[in-house]
Amino acid sequence: MLHISLFDCRAQHGALEMKAGSHRAGYVAHQEYFADQAAQKHFRVELPEQTLSDLQTVTLDSRTGDVGIIDFRTYHRSGINTSDQVRYTFLIRISPANAPDLVV
């Protein structure tokens, strides 16, 4: 996955957080829910907290135009937005051409 910052985003404003080495941990079932359950809006997925407790958190402190290359299997999330601005990110997901589930 390519993570392209469209604005400066520091740790104190909720920059992208990743769990070091988690791409080797295998699949873990996510908890799925809507932040606005009544309107069925703002779909969210989270990993169980016990899955994350033993892994070191790394924060991707970024400036406008920075590009991060992240294995999509790496546990990642946005930090808590403490600024008064909406955070926009441009993500590109790349799949190998020989992926068994790739249909073109």
BALOBA-1460 file (C-alpha; in Angstrom, 3 decimals):
// residues 104
<rec num="1" residu="m" x="0.000" y="0.000" z="0.000"/>
<rec num="2" residu="l" x="1.259" y="3.482" z="-0.830"/>
<rec num="3" residu="h" x="0.327" y="6.094" z="1.766"/>
<rec num="4" residu="i" x="0.621" y="9.604" z="0.287"/>
<rec num="5" residu="s" x="0.245" y="12.504" z="2.706"/>
<rec num="6" residu="l" x="-1.884" y="15.341" z="1.380"/>
<rec num="7" residu="f" x="-0.994" y="17.550" z="4.373"/>
<rec num="8" residu="d" x="1.423" y="17.571" z="7.307"/>
<rec num="9" residu="c" x="0.358" y="15.034" z="9.917"/>
<rec num="10" residu="r" x="2.323" y="14.691" z="13.125"/>
<rec num="11" residu="a" x="1.916" y="12.133" z="15.907"/>
<rec num="12" residu="q" x="0.222" y="14.682" z="18.174"/>
<rec num="13" residu="h" x="-2.466" y="15.228" z="15.494"/>
<rec num="14" residu="g" x="-3.253" y="11.565" z="14.837"/>
<rec num="15" residu="a" x="-0.732" y="10.405" z="12.245"/>
<rec num="16" residu="l" x="-0.896" y="6.861" z="10.828"/>
<rec num="17" residu="e" x="0.072" y="4.220" z="13.410"/>
<rec num="18" residu="m" x="1.446" y="0.782" z="12.575"/>
<rec num="19" residu="k" x="2.383" y="-2.281" z="14.618"/>
<rec num="20" residu="a" x="5.974" y="-3.330" z="13.886"/>
<rec num="21" residu="g" x="6.308" y="-6.881" z="12.536"/>
<rec num="22" residu="s" x="2.563" y="-7.514" z="12.444"/>
<rec num="23" residu="h" x="2.642" y="-8.410" z="8.732"/>
<rec num="24" residu="r" x="4.109" y="-11.777" z="9.798"/>
<rec num="25" residu="a" x="1.373" y="-12.511" z="12.366"/>
<rec num="26" residu="g" x="-1.197" y="-13.977" z="9.981"/>
<rec num="27" residu="y" x="-4.881" y="-13.216" z="9.676"/>
<rec num="28" residu="v" x="-6.807" y="-12.036" z="12.734"/>
<rec num="29" residu="a" x="-10.587" y="-11.618" z="12.665"/>
<rec num="30" residu="h" x="-11.644" y="-7.970" z="12.883"/>
<rec num="31" residu="q" x="-14.499" y="-6.563" z="14.934"/>
<rec num="32" residu="e" x="-16.876" y="-4.751" z="12.556"/>
<rec num="33" residu="y" x="-19.354" y="-2.036" z="13.542"/>
<rec num="34" residu="f" x="-20.904" y="1.294" z="12.518"/>
<rec num="35" residu="a" x="-19.880" y="4.384" z="14.488"/>
<rec num="36" residu="d" x="-23.432" y="5.648" z="13.872"/>
<rec num="37" residu="q" x="-25.352" y="2.413" z="14.463"/>
<rec num="38" residu="a" x="-28.826" y="3.976" z="14.093"/>
<rec num="39" residu="a" x="-28.105" y="5.352" z="10.609"/>
<rec num="40" residu="q" x="-25.743" y="2.489" z="9.643"/>
<rec num="41" residu="k" x="-23.034" y="5.039" z="8.745"/>
<rec num="42" residu="h" x="-19.276" y="5.310" z="9.261"/>
<rec num="43" residu="f" x="-18.320" y="1.625" z="9.003"/>
<rec num="44" residu="r" x="-15.310" y="0.698" z="11.152"/>
<rec num="45" residu="v" x="-13.127" y="-2.369" z="11.657"/>
<rec num="46" residu="e" x="-10.850" y="-2.973" z="14.639"/>
<rec num="47" residu="l" x="-8.517" y="-5.681" z="15.801"/>
<rec num="48" residu="p" x="-9.048" y="-7.128" z="19.285"/>
<rec num="49" residu="e" x="-6.903" y="-5.226" z="21.802"/>
<rec num="50" residu="q" x="-5.154" y="-8.412" z="23.019"/>
<rec num="51" residu="t" x="-3.819" y="-8.914" z="19.472"/>
<rec num="52" residu="l" x="-2.014" y="-5.583" z="19.649"/>
<rec num="53" residu="s" x="-0.651" y="-5.465" z="23.189"/>
<rec num="54" residu="d" x="2.678" y="-7.237" z="22.528"/>
<rec num="55" residu="l" x="3.557" y="-5.266" z="19.388"/>
<rec num="56" residu="q" x="5.475" y="-1.992" z="19.262"/>
<rec num="57" residu="t" x="3.558" y="0.974" z="17.811"/>
<rec num="58" residu="v" x="5.370" y="3.000" z="15.142"/>
<rec num="59" residu="t" x="3.928" y="6.374" z="14.098"/>
<rec num="60" residu="l" x="4.354" y="7.634" z="10.528"/>
<rec num="61" residu="d" x="5.043" y="11.329" z="11.144"/>
<rec num="62" residu="s" x="4.616" y="12.881" z="7.691"/>
<rec num="63" residu="r" x="4.755" y="16.095" z="5.698"/>
<rec num="64" residu="t" x="2.721" y="17.002" z="2.630"/>
<rec num="65" residu="g" x="3.880" y="14.863" z="-0.296"/>
<rec num="66" residu="d" x="5.609" y="12.184" z="1.780"/>
<rec num="67" residu="v" x="5.089" y="8.640" z="0.540"/>
<rec num="68" residu="g" x="5.092" y="5.573" z="2.768"/>
<rec num="69" residu="i" x="5.232" y="2.025" z="1.421"/>
<rec num="70" residu="i" x="3.474" y="-0.342" z="3.806"/>
<rec num="71" residu="d" x="2.740" y="-4.053" z="3.494"/>
<rec num="72" residu="f" x="-1.074" y="-4.170" z="3.536"/>
<rec num="73" residu="r" x="-0.936" y="-7.017" z="6.078"/>
<rec num="74" residu="t" x="0.666" y="-4.644" z="8.588"/>
<rec num="75" residu="y" x="-1.788" y="-3.708" z="11.322"/>
<rec num="76" residu="h" x="-2.413" y="-0.015" z="10.856"/>
<rec num="77" residu="r" x="-4.861" y="2.710" z="11.801"/>
<rec num="78" residu="s" x="-5.253" y="6.445" z="11.898"/>
<rec num="79" residu="g" x="-4.389" y="8.007" z="15.193"/>
<rec num="80" residu="i" x="-6.919" y="10.171" z="17.016"/>
<rec num="81" residu="n" x="-7.444" y="13.426" z="15.128"/>
<rec num="82" residu="t" x="-6.758" y="16.190" z="17.651"/>
<rec num="83" residu="s" x="-6.661" y="18.962" z="15.042"/>
<rec num="84" residu="d" x="-9.590" y="20.986" z="13.764"/>
<rec num="85" residu="q" x="-9.020" y="19.799" z="10.185"/>
<rec num="86" residu="v" x="-10.324" y="16.795" z="8.279"/>
<rec num="87" residu="r" x="-7.435" y="14.486" z="7.382"/>
<rec num="88" residu="y" x="-7.374" y="13.316" z="3.785"/>
<rec num="89" residu="t" x="-5.063" y="10.580" z="2.573"/>
<rec num="90" residu="f" x="-4.516" y="9.152" z="-0.878"/>
<rec num="91" residu="l" x="-4.004" y="5.375" z="-0.706"/>
<rec num="92" residu="i" x="-2.982" y="3.085" z="-3.527"/>
<rec num="93" residu="r" x="-3.281" y="-0.652" z="-2.999"/>
<rec num="94" residu="i" x="-1.039" y="-2.801" z="-5.171"/>
<rec num="95" residu="s" x="-1.673" y="-6.506" z="-5.799"/>
<rec num="96" residu="p" x="0.715" y="-8.894" z="-7.538"/>
<rec num="97" residu="a" x="-0.289" y="-9.754" z="-11.102"/>
<rec num="98" residu="n" x="-0.361" y="-13.463" z="-10.210"/>
<rec num="99" residu="a" x="-2.627" y="-13.075" z="-7.157"/>
<rec num="100" residu="p" x="-5.179" y="-15.930" z="-7.220"/>
<rec num="101" residu="d" x="-8.115" y="-13.606" z="-6.513"/>
<rec num="102" residu="l" x="-7.170" y="-10.933" z="-9.088"/>
<rec num="103" residu="v" x="-9.770" y="-10.721" z="-11.831"/>
<rec num="104" residu="v" x="-9.109" y="-8.360" z="-14.745"/>
